[in-house]
């Protein structure tokens, strides 16, 4: 991993990792926004209410918030691949100094937490220049780094069709508002842990459990199991896909756990239920 820092903060980074991972939290902090250009490989990016796919040549722009990187394939037999990306991170204090703007300004608003960007030739050239600096860090003096950060923000403001660079910069640090129930419904079958659900809801596990009970009148474990079994039963009735695929699509982490839970609830194995 190669980085360029400015005033003690990482502002540009080259990330290289193996494709063999299930899920891990974003590697940028809660109060910063992020631009990421994928130079090799593929991954999925889970926000509280969406799951976006990115492949080589794609770019994302993400506001401050809690997100997860996820694998594209769940096939353990798939060959290991390399994922690499070039990232730019926007820290509120540093960005405010660049443009002398009040980050509470909200005249420009895009209703998103993370979005996939159309990568124009100018942006590709910019990414190439940052990639070169990451490989030759001795060239990256403070003035050049500052200019590169400003250049990236200006390019992004043009891509997002903001009325001004100040408005665009301010919009990056306005948190996206989520509905608790929507987060749950959008991730019912994602096989997230309680800790991961709590992270997406930006609260502790204890607070998550309390809010969940208030909204759904039962515990998260009981509710998730009920809904996942209902979905699997519906799929067994109408789909011919393998039981292992149905288990995964319904939010179970493996077939064995799925078979046990299904038989306990329906008094039949998934195969028997499909044939009945």
Residue pairs with C-beta under 8 A, 6 or more apart in sequence:
1 13
1 14
1 15
1 16
2 13
2 14
2 134
2 135
2 137
3 10
3 12
3 13
3 14
3 134
4 10
4 11
4 12
4 13
4 130
4 133
4 134
4 137
4 140
4 145
5 11
6 94
6 142
6 145
6 146
6 149
7 94
9 89
9 91
9 94
10 89
11 88
11 89
11 91
11 94
11 145
11 149
12 86
12 87
12 88
12 89
12 130
12 133
12 134
12 145
12 148
13 86
13 87
13 89
13 134
14 84
14 85
14 86
14 87
14 131
14 134
15 27
15 83
15 84
15 85
15 86
15 87
16 82
16 83
16 84
17 82
17 83
17 84
18 80
18 81
18 82
18 83
19 41
19 42
19 43
19 71
19 72
19 73
19 78
19 80
19 81
19 82
19 83
20 71
20 80
21 69
21 71
22 70
22 71
23 46
23 68
23 69
23 70
23 71
23 192
23 196
24 68
24 69
25 66
25 67
25 68
25 69
25 199
26 34
26 62
26 66
26 67
26 68
26 69
28 34
28 62
28 87
28 89
30 64
30 65
30 66
31 64
31 91
31 92
31 173
32 64
32 89
32 90
32 91
32 92
33 61
33 62
33 63
33 64
33 89
33 90
33 172
33 173
34 60
34 61
34 62
34 87
34 88
34 89
34 90
35 59
35 60
35 61
35 62
35 87
35 88
35 89
35 90
35 152
35 156
36 59
36 60
36 62
36 85
36 86
36 87
36 88
37 58
37 59
37 85
37 86
37 87
37 119
37 123
37 127
38 54
38 55
38 56
38 57
38 58
38 59
38 83
38 84
38 85
39 56
39 84
39 85
39 86
39 127
39 131
40 56
40 82
40 83
40 84
40 85
41 55
41 56
41 81
41 82
41 83
41 84
42 53
42 54
42 55
42 56
42 72
42 83
43 53
43 54
43 69
43 70
43 71
43 72
43 83
44 51
44 52
44 53
44 54
44 69
44 70
44 71
44 72
45 51
45 52
45 53
45 54
45 60
45 62
45 67
45 68
45 69
45 70
45 114
46 52
46 67
46 68
46 69
46 70
46 187
46 190
46 200
47 65
47 67
47 113
47 114
47 200
48 65
48 66
48 113
48 178
48 182
48 183
48 186
48 187
48 200
48 201
49 113
49 178
49 182
49 183
49 186
50 113
50 114
50 186
51 70
51 190
52 60
52 114
52 116
53 72
54 60
54 116
57 119
58 116
58 117
58 119
59 116
59 117
59 119
59 123
60 114
60 115
60 116
60 117
61 114
61 115
61 117
61 156
61 160
62 113
62 114
62 115
63 112
63 113
63 114
63 172
63 173
63 174
63 175
63 176
64 172
64 173
64 175
65 113
65 114
65 175
65 176
65 202
66 199
66 200
66 202
67 113
67 114
67 200
68 196
68 199
68 200
74 248
86 127
86 130
86 131
86 134
88 130
88 149
88 152
90 149
90 153
90 169
90 172
92 103
92 173
94 149
95 103
95 149
95 153
95 169
95 172
95 173
96 102
96 103
98 146
98 149
98 150
98 153
98 169
99 150
99 153
99 165
99 166
99 169
101 166
101 169
101 170
102 170
103 169
103 170
103 173
104 170
105 166
105 167
105 170
106 170
106 171
106 174
107 163
107 167
107 170
108 162
108 163
108 164
108 167
108 168
108 170
108 171
109 171
109 174
110 160
110 171
111 176
112 176
113 176
117 123
117 156
117 159
118 159
120 159
122 155
123 155
123 159
126 148
126 151
126 152
126 155
129 148
130 148
130 152
133 139
133 140
133 144
133 148
153 165
153 168
153 169
154 165
156 168
157 164
157 165
157 167
157 168
157 169
160 168
162 168
162 171
178 201
180 201
180 211
180 215
181 215
183 197
183 200
183 201
184 197
184 212
184 215
184 216
187 197
187 200
188 224
188 227
188 228
188 231
188 251
189 227
189 228
189 231
189 249
189 250
189 251
190 251
191 248
191 251
191 252
191 253
192 200
194 205
194 208
194 209
194 220
194 221
195 205
197 208
197 220
198 204
198 205
198 207
198 208
201 208
201 211
203 211
208 220
209 219
209 220
212 219
212 220
212 223
213 219
216 223
224 251
225 261
225 265
228 250
228 251
228 252
229 250
229 261
229 262
229 265
229 266
231 249
231 250
231 251
232 246
232 247
232 250
232 252
232 258
232 262
232 270
233 262
233 266
233 273
235 241
235 246
235 249
235 250
236 243
236 246
236 270
236 273
236 274
237 274
239 246
241 249
243 255
243 258
243 259
243 270
243 271
243 274
244 255
246 258
246 270
247 254
247 255
247 257
247 258
247 259
247 270
250 258
252 258
252 261
258 270
259 269
259 270
262 268
262 269
262 270
262 273
263 269
263 270
266 273
268 276
